Amino acid sequence: MYLIGVDLGGTEIKTGIVSKDKGIINKVSIPTEANLGAEKVAENIIKTIKIISEGKLDRVEGIGIGSPGSIDRDHGIVRYAPNLPFHNFELAKAISDELKIPTFVENDANAFALGEWYFGSAQGLKHFVALTLGTGIGGGVVSHGILITGKDGIGAELGHVIVDPDGPLCGCGSRGCIEAIASARNTARWAKEFSIKIPDNMIVKLAGSIDEIESKHVFMALEKNDFVAKMVVDKITDALAKAIANFAHIFNPEMVIVGGGMSKAGDALLKPIKEKVDLYLMPSFRNSFKIMQSSLVEDAGILGASAAAMYHSR
């Protein structure tokens, strides 16, 4: 038997057919076409599922969709999703009515946590935090073997833990959220701000111009021992260490797993976080958890969505 995992983004739909034992069997990616409306997005999801199923549709036992935004997972409704045309849209029903297969919708960051639990570094654990560092910062928490989502199902917004009350304005309206400091977008923003003051640096050389700087250029420059890159990475890893210490104090996890596009930097990102986190921990919490890089990499979205189908159909 198989599962379908749908990684739904504002620009792209990535869908895979997944075996519980072998992982992803086949996958496809097509444009979301969000500008054409909610029904068109649902049609495109169905299209990808039919493409990758190749005669196996009758052997698919569940479909999971990882979507950004606020999700009513009990009813498969996307209440709101940035960059997607959903407002109280019954996404699960639109898919299941057409394909006659049980369909489940989960917040994409929570799906990432479930993917790590079923397929990745958190297999066998009952207490862990999964943090995804991309354009924004999201996360999911499993405690006592249960995905923690709160009263309204929108809890564990880890990216909006405040680590600097006087820090930069976040898209959520608060100041100093970890997302406003250490997301990929804001890593690039720090690099641009520092480069205006110190323009002769390797980040600018690698990017071509200040305006073209991305977070990847910061870590590329760090490999070359660039001074500005060191300043940027020191700033974001200090903020991440504070946030992870907060998560440790609240959830007492066995592991904190770091994924998303920024995690590709590997030890260049994780090593300074590990070195700094003890500065912000109570003594009793030191050495009580591991900080690990996600093992799912590019397939985290698909595997996470399929894991959501497994979790919610239990």
N, C-alpha and C positions, 0 to 999 in steps of 0.2 A: 504493500500500500504506500501511497505517496501523499505529500502535502504540497501546497502552493504557497510561496512567499512573495508578497508584492511590496516592494520598497517604493512608496509613492512620494515623489518630490514635486516641487513647483515647476521644474523644467523637464523632468525625465521620470518615466516609470520603468523600474527594473523588476522583472519578474522571473522567478525560477521554480522549477519542479524539484522537490527535495525528498530524498530518502532518509528516513530516520537513522539508518546505519551508514550510508555512503555519502551523505551530504547532498550538494547540488548536482543534479543529473544533467540539467539543461537550463539555459537562461537566455533572456532576450531583453533589449532595452529599446523603448520608443519615446518620442516626445510626448509630454503630458497634454499639451494643447489646452492649458488651463484657461486661456482667453476665450475658448469656445463654450465654456459653461460646465456645470457639474455633471450633467448627463453625458456629455462628450467624454469627460474624464473617465466616467464609469465604463463607457463603451470601449475606451482604449485599454482599460484594465482587463476587460473581458477578452479583448483581441489578443493581448499578450498571453493570457492564460491558455487560449486555444492554440496559439502558435507553439508554445513550449510543451503542451500536453502530448501531442503527436499520438493520438489513439489511446492514451493512458487516462483520459478524463474519468472513465468509469471506475478507476482505481484510486482516485484522489479522495481522501477522507475529510479534508478540511482545507480552507483557504484562509490565510492570515494576511492582513493589510496593515503595514506600518505607515501611519500618516502623521505629519506634524499637526500640532494644534490641540484643542480641547476635545476629548473623545468621551462619548457616552458608550462605554464598551459593552454594557449590558444589553443595549439595543442596537449596537452597530452604527451609531450616528456620529458624524463629525459635526460638532457644534460650531466650531470656528477653526480655520486653518490659514495661517499667513501664506500668501502666494498661491492659494488654491481657491476656487469659486464655491466653497462650501459654507453654508449657513444652515445648521440643523438638517443636514442632508443625510438621508438614510442609505449610506453607502453599502453596508452589508446586505441590505434587502435588495438593492439594485443588482448586486452581483449574484446573490443566491437565487433570486427569482429567475434569472436567465440560465444559470448553470446547474441549479438544483443540488448545490453542494453547500454544507454548512460554512458560513463565512463570518470571520471575526475581525474587528477593527481595534487596533491598539495605537496609542501614542508612540511615535517612532523611537523616542528615547527609552521608553519602557520596553519596547520590542527589542532594542539593542541589549538591554539587561537580560531579557529572556533568552536571546540568542546566545549570550555568553554562558548562561546557565545550562542550556540544553546541548550546545555544540562547542563551547569555547573554554576559556580559562576557569570558569566558575562551576564546572561540572562537579557534582557531589557536594557543593557547599550549601549551607542554609542561611548564611549571613554575608551579604556582600553589597558593595556599591559599584555601579557602572557609570562612568562619566564619559560623555562623548564631546570631544572638542572639535568643532567645525566652524562654520560661519557664525553660529551661536554656540551656546553650551547647554547641553541637556544631560539627563541622567535618569537612572532607575535604581530602586532599592529593593532588595529581597531580604526579609528578616523572618527568622523562624520558618523558612521555606515558603513564605507568602510574599507576593509582589505588593509593595506598599503603595497605595494610590490615594488614600484619604477618603473623607466623607463624600465628596462630589466626584471622586475619581480623577482629580487634576493635581494631586499632590506630588511631592518629590520633584519640584522644580529646582533642581540643584544649581542650575546656572544663575539663579537669582538670589542666592545667598550673598549677603552684603559683607564684603571684606574690607571696604574702605568707605565709611560714611561720607567722606568729603571727596570721593573719587569722581570719575567721569559719569555723565548722565547715561543711563541705560535705556534701551528701547522700551522697557517696561514702565519707565517713568521714575524709577528710583535712581539713586546714585551709588556707585561703587559696587555694583553686583559683579560677581566673578566673570560673567559674560561680558560686561562692559570693559573689563581689563584684559582678560586672557583668551578670548575667542580668537579664531584665525583672523577675522576682520579687524579686531582691535590690536592684535599683535602687529599687523601691517600698519595700523594707524600710528602706534608708538614709533615704529621704524621710520615712518614718514616725518613725524614731528621731530625726532632726534636728528634726522638727516637734513632737515632745513637748517639746523644749528651747526651740524658737522657734515657737510655734503660730501667730503672726500672720504668715502667709506666703501667697503666691498659690497654692501647691500645694494647701493645705488648702481654700482658697476654691473652687478649680476642682473638687476631688474631692467637696466637701460635708462631709467629715469625715476625720479622720486614718485611720480604719479603711478608708475607701473609696479610699485613694490607690493609683493604678496608675502604671506607668512613663510612660505617655503624659501624665499630668498634670505630671510633672517637666519634660518638654520643652515643653509648653504654657506652663508658668510661666517657663521659661527665655526664651521669646520676649518675655516682659514684664519681663525683666531682674530676675527675683526672686533674692534673695540665697541662699536655701536651695537653690533649684534649681541655682544656680551651684556651690554646695558639693557637691551630689550628683553633678552631671555632671563636675566636676573629679575627684572620687574614682574614678568608674567609668572615665573616659577615661584616667586615669593607669594604672590596672590593665590596661586593654585595650592601651595603648601598650607596656607591659612584655611582655605576652603576645605581641603581634605582633612585637616585637623578638626574642623567643625563637624564634618560628616562622621569622623571617628568617635567624637564625643557623643554625638546624638545616636548613632546606630550601632556602634561597637562591632564593626564588620570583621570578617576573617580576611577580606581582600578588598582592595579598591582597584578596579580595572579601568584603564584609560584607553579610549578608542577615539574614532573620528579621524579626519584628515590630518590634524596636527600630531596625532600619535605616531605617525610615520617617522617623525624625527627620532623616535626611539630613546636611547640613553641620553642624547643631547637634551631632551626635555625631562625625562624621568629621573635621571641621576641627581640634578640639582633639587628637584622636588623632594626626593628621598632624604637628601642631606639637610633640607630646611624644615621638614615637617615636624621634627622633634622639638624645634624651637617653640612651637605653638601647641604642643600636646601636654596634658597632665602626665606626670611620671608614670602613673599606672597604665596609661594607654600606649606608651612607647614599646615598640616591638610586638604589639598585639595584633598587627595586620601587615599584609604585604601590599605593595603597590606594583601592579603588573600592566604591561602593554597588552591590548586586545590581540587575540590570535586570529580573529576573523577577517580583519583588514577589509578588502573591497566587497566581500560577500556578507558583511555584518547586517546590512539592511534586509536582504532576502532571507537569510537564516534567522534573523530576529523575528521577522513577520511570520515565518512558518512555525517558529517556536511559540509565538503568541497563539496560533491556532491550536497547537498541542496543549498549551497551558489552560486556555479558556474552554477547551472541550473535555477537560478531565472529569 
